[in-house]
Amino acid sequence: MSISESFKALAVPMRRDILDLLKEGKMSAGDIASHFNVTQPAISYHLNILKKANLIYESKYKNFIYYELNATVFDHLILWLKTIKGADEE
């Protein structure tokens, strides 16, 4: 995981909105797309960026691909941010 890739992925509001949706659990791309007024290819593009940043992962079930949060990456980001803040400020 690259911290810069994670922050780059998080910089786009739609991607943050997708992550908010995935807090509730696994969703298919179609389920995610139904919450936005954009094309399916646009959703796929954003999902690919989030996958490359390891912020989400996918699992296949029958003919569907489901996406869910990769909470581990967020834990790493939080730890890194704490090091920036400094241990003496905790």
C-alpha positions in Angstrom: 0.0 0.0 0.0 1.2 3.5 -0.9 0.1 6.3 1.4 0.2 8.7 -1.5 -2.1 6.4 -3.6 -4.5 6.3 -0.7 -4.6 10.0 -0.3 -4.9 10.5 -4.0 -7.9 8.1 -4.1 -9.5 9.9 -1.1 -9.1 13.3 -2.7 -12.1 12.8 -4.9 -15.5 13.4 -3.2 -17.3 10.7 -5.2 -14.8 8.1 -4.0 -15.3 9.2 -0.4 -19.0 8.9 -0.9 -18.5 5.3 -2.2 -16.5 4.5 0.9 -19.3 5.9 3.0 -21.7 3.5 1.3 -19.5 0.6 1.8 -19.4 1.2 5.6 -22.7 -0.5 5.7 -21.3 -3.7 4.1 -20.7 -5.4 0.8 -22.3 -3.9 -2.3 -22.2 -4.7 -6.0 -21.2 -2.1 -8.6 -24.8 -1.8 -9.6 -25.9 -1.1 -6.1 -23.2 1.5 -5.7 -24.1 3.1 -9.0 -27.8 3.4 -8.0 -26.7 6.1 -5.5 -25.1 8.4 -8.1 -26.1 10.1 -11.2 -23.2 8.9 -13.3 -22.6 6.1 -15.8 -21.6 2.6 -14.9 -18.2 3.0 -16.5 -17.6 6.1 -14.3 -18.4 4.0 -11.2 -16.1 1.3 -12.4 -13.3 3.8 -12.9 -13.6 5.1 -9.3 -13.9 1.5 -7.9 -10.6 0.6 -9.8 -8.8 3.6 -8.3 -10.0 2.6 -4.8 -8.9 -1.0 -5.4 -5.4 0.1 -6.6 -5.1 2.1 -3.4 -6.2 -1.0 -1.4 -9.0 1.0 0.2 -11.5 -1.6 -1.0 -11.4 -5.2 -2.1 -13.7 -7.3 -4.2 -15.1 -10.8 -3.9 -17.0 -12.7 -6.5 -20.3 -14.6 -5.9 -21.9 -16.3 -8.9 -22.1 -13.6 -11.6 -21.7 -10.6 -9.3 -18.7 -8.8 -7.9 -19.1 -7.3 -4.5 -17.0 -4.5 -3.0 -16.2 -3.9 0.6 -13.9 -1.7 2.7 -10.4 -2.8 3.5 -10.3 -1.4 7.1 -6.7 -2.4 7.6 -5.5 0.3 5.2 -7.4 2.9 7.2 -5.7 1.7 10.4 -2.3 2.2 8.7 -3.3 5.7 7.6 -4.4 6.6 11.1 -1.1 5.3 12.6 0.9 7.3 10.0 -1.1 10.5 10.7 -0.4 10.0 14.4 3.3 10.0 13.7 3.0 13.3 11.8 1.1 14.8 14.7 3.8 13.6 17.1 3.7 11.2 20.0 4.1 14.0 22.6 0.7 15.5 21.6 -1.4 12.5 22.4 
